[in-house]
Amino acid sequence: MADPDLIEALRDADAVQFGEFELSHGGTSEYYVDKYLFETDPRCLRLIAAAFADRIGDDAKLGGVALGGVPLAAATAIAADVPYVIARKKAKEYGTANRIEGRLEAGEGVVLVEDIATTGQSAVDAVEALRDAGASVERALIVVDREEGGAELLADHGVEMEALVTASELIAGAE
């Protein structure tokens, strides 16, 4: 059961919108969860960081998926007093040309944090990048699970997904 305070905060931030929306994977939806509205809202960010911090281990390192997972990883890192790394969608073409930013040791455990899971592909891409860099990734913490196959795809890649709220819980009674 999702935290009712988090659901209220997400709704108060106007992060849940209704209409006709095209999603990043090419599908359409009658609702949209605007991650930028909840990730830039102090109340939402505080509640998310606290909930994520409660769910990570003492020796965990976080991995934030660029772009949306970065503020979540940063806020959670502060709340839990743990370090984090950033998984870019692709290696930058200048400077260090890293795909993973921050300190990461081979074999180090990383808990992935991500804003929204729809198909789960962006999370899987980040998991693969982290693993290619030597990390061990077995868990992903997600703010909103749109319940469109993300958990299953991550499980197929050996990653357990835990969402703070499902789309069903978020939109129930919100229209």
N, C-alpha and C positions, 0 to 999 in steps of 0.2 A: 504494500500500500504506500503510495506516494505521500510525501509530506504536504499536508494541506496549506501550510504557510508558503512553501515553494510554489505550489500551483497558484495561489492567490498573488504572489509577487510577480510571477510570469505574466499573469493576466493583467495586473495593474500596470506593468511596464508596456502593455499593448503588444506583447511579443506574439500573441496568437491573433491572426487575422483571417477573415473569411472572404471568399471570392473565388476567382479562377486564377491559379498560379502555375507557372511552369517551374519544375524542379530541376536541380542541377543534373540529374541522371536522365533528363529528357521527358519524364512523365509529367502529368498534371495532377493538381490536387485542388480540392475545394477549401482547403485551409493552408495556412503558411505559418511556420514558427520562425520568427525573425530573430536569429541568434544575436545580431548586432544590437538589438534593443535590449535583450536580457543581459548580454555581456558587458554593456556599458552602463547598466543600472546598478548602483552600489548595493541596494538591498538584495537583488537577485544574485549578484556576484558573491556577496557575503554568505548567503544561504547555500549556494552551490559549493563554495570553497569549504564551508564547514561540513557539509554532507560528504564531499569527496574525502576530506581529511579523516573523517570517521571511518572510512572504508579502506584506507590504505594501510599497509604494514609499517612498522616502525622504521625499517631499514629500506623502504621503497624509494625509488627515484621515479619522478613523473616524466612522461613524454607528452608534450602538447603538440597536437596536429595544427600546422600553420593553415590558415590564419586563426580560425575560430577557437582552437584549443589552447592557444598561447595565453590569453588573459585568464583562462580557467586554470591552466597549469601554474601560472605566476601567483594567482590568488591562493590556490591550494597549497603551493610550496610555502608561502608565508604562514598560512593557517596551521600547517602540519610541521613546519620547520624542516622541510626536506628539499633537496635540489631538484632541478628539472632540466630537461633538454627539449629542443624544438625539432620536430621532424618537418622539414620542408617538402613541398610537393615534388620539387626537383632540385638538384644541386644548383647553387648559384653559379653564374659564369664569371665571377670576379672574386678578388680577395682569396680566401681559403678554398673556395669552390666546394664547400661542405654541403651535404644534404642534411646531416644532423648537426645542430648547433648546440654548444655547451660541452661539458665534460662527460664522457662516457667511456667506461672501462669494459674490456671484453668480458663477457659472462655476467655483467651487471643486470640485475632485475629491474625492469621498468614497467610501471603501470601507465597505460595510455589513457589520456583524458581527451574527450571530444565533445563537441556541443550537441550535435544531432546525428542520429543514425537513421538513414533511410534504407538504402541497399547495403550499407556497411563498407562499400568499396574504398572510400577515402581512409577509413580506419585501417582496413587491411593493407592498403598501400603504405601507410605510416608504419604499421607493424613490420612489414617486409623491409622497409628502409632501416628501421631500428635493429632488426635481426641481422641484416647485412652489415651493419656497423658493429655487431658483436653483442648486442643486448639480448637478454632473455625476456620475452614478452608473453605473458599468459593471461593477463586481465586487461579489460578496457572499461573505464567508467565513462558513462554517457549521460548528458543532461536529459535529453528527450529521445526516446525510442519511437520512431514513427511506425513501428510494427510492420515493416515492409521487407523483412528478410535480413536485416542487419545482424541480428543475433545469430542467425543460422550461418551466415557467411563467415562471421568471425569464428564461430565454433568449428567450421570446416578447416580453419587455419590454426586451430589449437588455442583459441583465445576465448575466455569466458567474458561475456558482456554483462555489465550491470548498469541499468538505467535508473536515474532518480525518479523519472516520471515517464509514463507512456503517453502517446498521443491520445489514446482513448480516455485516459484520466484527465488530461489537460483540456480536451475540448468538450468533455461531458458537461452539459449545462452552460457552456460559455457562449453559445450562439445567441 
